[in-house]
Amino acid sequence: MPWEERPRERLRLRGSSALSNAELLAILLRTGSTGENVLTLAGRLLSRFKERGLEHASLAEMCEVKGIGEAKGVQVLAALELGRRMVSARPEPRTPIRSKEDVWALLGPDMALEQQEHLRVVLLNTRHQVTGVRQVYKGSVHSVVVRIADLFRDAVREGCPNIIVVHNHPSGDPHPSREDAALTAQILETGRLLGIEVLDHVIIGRNGPVSLKELGTGFERR
């Protein structure tokens, strides 16, 4: 292809935001396969996992695609995992959280795509500014299996006066279950004993969040 249309050169000249997903993936793949340039290979790989999303493909599944060997598959998986970690990394310490929409802006794009339930705790200072986000649990999130002490460990250690509990529903429906309500009640009671205010328990769905505090589920109405 013409020199100026090659993905690396386009990125250098125009910046990464100007590139399509296929072009960005082509830079990771570096080379195409026999009779196929790297852009075509990248497009075919994206198309193969269009419904599930490339981020959910395993190394073995990627290697089933013609032209994708183990080395290319490992490079792509490493880049996807790095991006995922960067999204959920420690946010700017001055980010304020005042609503479920703020929680969605902070964690929604990442957690809504998870295929398992993840439970995270947002640590906040007295001004409700984020000082950190900690992943506490991965799996089935309900009061039977989640250790409540784990939710408060970092808040106690770091002296955070406020927390928000966040978990996702892989089904995409964010409405709380009876188990969610029971877990919330336990979290609130433990928070009162520790002197840590639980500002909300937010459930992330495919298209948005639900606040259990707004619903009064597990929270005393004030």
GIQUIFEN-V635357 format. One record per helix or strand of 3 or more residues. SS is the DSSP state (a for helix, b for strand). FROM is the first residue (numbers start at 0). LEN is the number of residues. If there is no record, write none. Layout:
ss,from,len
SS,FROM,LEN
SS,FROM,LEN
//
This chain:
ss,from,len
a,2,3
a,6,8
a,15,3
a,20,9
a,37,11
a,53,3
a,58,5
a,69,18
a,99,12
b,116,8
b,128,11
a,147,11
b,161,7
a,177,17
b,196,8
b,208,3
a,211,4
//
